[in-house]
Amino acid sequence: MALAVGCRAKPGKSRDNKTGSWRVFKPFFDREKCTKCGLCQTICPEGCVHETEEEFVQPDYTYCKGCGLCAEECPGEAIEMRQEEK
């Protein structure tokens, strides 16, 4: 399949494109600092942050692009962006 100039993936939702492979930085969630406010879930542009059974949040790394919005907006500073290791 040929792609248009400047295009890295065909148009569509991240659920179709598995955007996690684009990531350079990866968010790490510290449960001890997490206040369970849910802001990271709300702010995530890909909608890939989900609540666990323990009511903590965890991203689905298959779709997380590593944009860092969750870490930037976390009021408890419970999310740290780290260099992705592949």
C-alpha positions as CSV (number, residue, x, y, z in Angstrom):
1,M,0.0,0.0,0.0
2,A,1.4,3.4,-1.0
3,L,1.2,6.2,1.5
4,A,0.8,9.9,0.8
5,V,3.8,12.2,1.2
6,G,4.3,12.9,4.9
7,C,1.8,10.3,6.0
8,R,3.0,7.6,8.4
9,A,-0.3,5.6,8.8
10,K,-3.6,5.5,7.0
11,P,-6.4,7.7,8.4
12,G,-8.5,6.2,11.1
13,K,-8.8,5.8,14.8
14,S,-5.9,4.8,17.0
15,R,-7.8,1.5,17.8
16,D,-7.2,0.6,14.1
17,N,-3.6,1.9,13.9
18,K,-2.1,0.7,17.2
19,T,-0.3,4.0,17.8
20,G,1.8,2.7,20.7
21,S,4.5,1.8,18.2
22,W,5.1,5.5,17.6
23,R,6.0,6.2,21.3
24,V,9.4,7.7,22.3
25,F,8.4,8.3,25.9
26,K,6.2,6.0,28.1
27,P,4.1,7.0,31.1
28,F,4.8,5.2,34.4
29,F,2.0,5.4,37.0
30,D,3.0,5.6,40.7
31,R,0.1,4.1,42.7
32,E,1.4,5.5,45.9
33,K,1.1,9.1,44.6
34,C,-2.2,8.5,42.7
35,T,-5.2,10.2,44.2
36,K,-7.6,8.4,41.8
37,C,-8.9,11.7,40.5
38,G,-9.4,10.3,36.9
39,L,-8.0,13.4,35.2
40,C,-5.5,11.3,33.2
41,Q,-8.4,9.2,31.9
42,T,-10.3,12.4,30.9
43,I,-7.3,14.2,29.3
44,C,-6.0,11.2,27.3
45,P,-6.5,12.0,23.6
46,E,-6.5,8.4,22.6
47,G,-8.8,7.2,25.4
48,C,-6.4,4.5,26.3
49,V,-6.2,5.1,30.1
50,H,-8.5,2.7,31.9
51,E,-9.4,1.9,35.5
52,T,-8.1,-1.3,37.0
53,E,-10.0,-3.6,39.4
54,E,-8.3,-1.8,42.3
55,E,-9.7,1.5,40.9
56,F,-6.2,2.7,39.9
57,V,-5.6,3.8,36.3
58,Q,-3.3,2.1,33.8
59,P,-2.7,3.0,30.1
60,D,-3.1,0.4,27.3
61,Y,0.4,0.7,25.9
62,T,-0.7,-0.8,22.6
63,Y,-2.4,2.5,21.9
64,C,-0.6,5.0,24.1
65,K,1.4,7.4,21.9
66,G,3.4,8.8,24.8
67,C,2.2,12.4,24.3
68,G,2.7,13.1,28.1
69,L,-0.6,15.0,28.6
70,C,-1.5,12.7,31.4
71,A,1.8,13.4,33.2
72,E,1.6,17.1,32.6
73,E,-2.0,17.4,34.0
74,C,-1.7,15.0,36.9
75,P,-2.2,17.0,40.1
76,G,-0.5,14.4,42.3
77,E,2.6,14.1,40.0
78,A,1.9,10.4,40.0
79,I,2.9,9.9,36.3
80,E,6.4,10.1,35.1
81,M,7.4,10.0,31.4
82,R,10.4,7.8,30.8
83,Q,12.4,7.0,27.6
84,E,10.9,4.1,25.8
85,E,13.1,1.0,25.6
86,K,12.5,-1.1,22.6
